[in-house]
């Protein structure tokens, strides 16, 4: 199963762009943007989208009844497994949706379920600090570059895309 790629230079939010695509009749796809102005996290918190990092959203129609908690676990495990190929450091999941290296956040995953034309869709927004990480008071962050100096954003994107294309057959 191939996910159609929507590669953008600038976007307010990759999740919001995915919602627009669903409303235009697309049933699945993957959005990547070079920059993101209004990335968001859980509870409407802001995701700090530093230039050069990876901002993407995967979206698809849900064919089964599955809870957001089950989806969250599954998606965290898929992203963790994929990103583990790019560092020797252990990547831990901080429930419900953060990935950490050495107790420092480098990846956030935001999931939303929307209904359009009586069909449920999931949107998985993924923000990964690849090259830069924000300085957040009382919240340690890091980037993958600190653990792999040969990191490449597009190779990571292609690996995540391939993983989801394989896993969508099982969802």
N, C-alpha and C positions, 0 to 999 in steps of 0.2 A: 504494500500500500504506500503510495507516494504522497507526501504532504506538499502542497503548493507553497512555495516560498514567496513571501511579500517582503522584499528588502527595501527599507526606507532610509533616507538620509537623516531626517528629523521627524519626531513624533511627540505628541504630548505624553501618550501612554500606549505601550504595545497592547495591553489588555483592552483598552478602549478601541483601538484600531481593529482588534479581533472581533469585538462586539459588533462594530459596523459591518465587517465582512459577513458575519453570521446573518445579520439583518438584510444583507444583500443577496442571501441565498447560498453562501458558501457553507459546506458542512464540515470541512476540516482544512487546516492549513497551519502555517508557522510564520510568525511575524518576527523580523529582526530589524533593529534600527541602530544606526551609527550613533545617534544621540537621542535622549529622551528628556523632555522638559519637566513632566509631571508624573514621574514614576511613583507608584504607591505601594504601600505595604498593608499589612493587616490593620483593621480598624481605621482606615483612612490615613494611616501614618505615611509620611513621605519616604520614598526610596531615593537616596542620594545617588544620582546617575552621573558619575564622573566620566569624562570623555575617554574613549578607548575601551571601556568595559563592555560586557555583553548584556544586552537588553533584548529579551525575546518573549514571545507568548505562543504556546501551542494551543490549538483549539480543535475540538471535534464533537460530533453528536454522540450523546450517550445512548447506547442501545439497551443497557441493563439498568435496573435500579441499584444504585450504589451510593453509599453515604459519602458526604464530603470528607469525613474522617478516614474512610477507607481509601479514597482518592488521594488524600494528603499523604498517607503512609506510602502508598504505591509510588506517587510521584517523587517524594523525597528519596526513596530507595533507588529509583531509576536515575535520578540526577546524581546521587551519591556514587552509584556504581560507575556511571560514565565519567565523572570527574576524577574518580580514583585512578584512572589510567594516566592522569597528568601530574600526579605527585606521589612521592613515596610516603608522605605523611598520612596518617590515619584521618579520615574525614568522618566526623561525628554528626549525627542528627540531633539538633536541639529542638524537641517538640514545641510547637507542632510543625514548623516549616523553615527552619534555618539550618544551614550547614556550616560547620565550624572546623577549623584546623587549629590545633593547640589552644582551644578555648576561645578562638577569635572568629567572629562571623565573616564569611567571605561570600555567602550566597543566601539569597532569600527567595522563597517560592510563594506566590500569591495565587490562590485558586478561587475561581468564581464559577457558579453554575447559573446559567440564565435559561429562560424558556422563550422560545420564538416559534410561532406557528405550531404550538402544542408539542414541540420537541425540546428536550433538554440538551444543553450543550455545556461542556466544561472548557474553561479557559485557564491555562496554567502559565502564569507570568513568572519568568525566571530572570533574576538579576544576579550577575556574577562579577565580583571584583577580580578582574583578570590582571590588570596592570597597576591600578591605583585603588586605594581604599580611603574612605572618609575618616576624618578624626571626629569621633563622637564621644562626648564627655560621658564617662562611666559605662562605656560600651565598647570593648575592644574589637577592632576589625583588622582584617588582613587582606592580602591579595594572593592569587596563585603564583604570580611572578616571583614572590619571595621564596617559593619552594620549587620552582622550575623556571630557569632563566631562558628556556627555549619554547616558551608558551606561545600559542597562536590562537587568537580569538575565533577565526573562521574554522580552524580544525576542530575546536571544541564544539562550535555550533553544528558542524556537519556530523560529529559523533552523537550529539544529543538528538539531532533530527533522525539519524539512522536508528537509534535506539527506540524512539517513539514510533517510527514506521513499522518496526518489528513488533513492538508491544501492542500497537493498536489492533492487531489481529487477535489478540488475546483478551481485549477489554470488551 
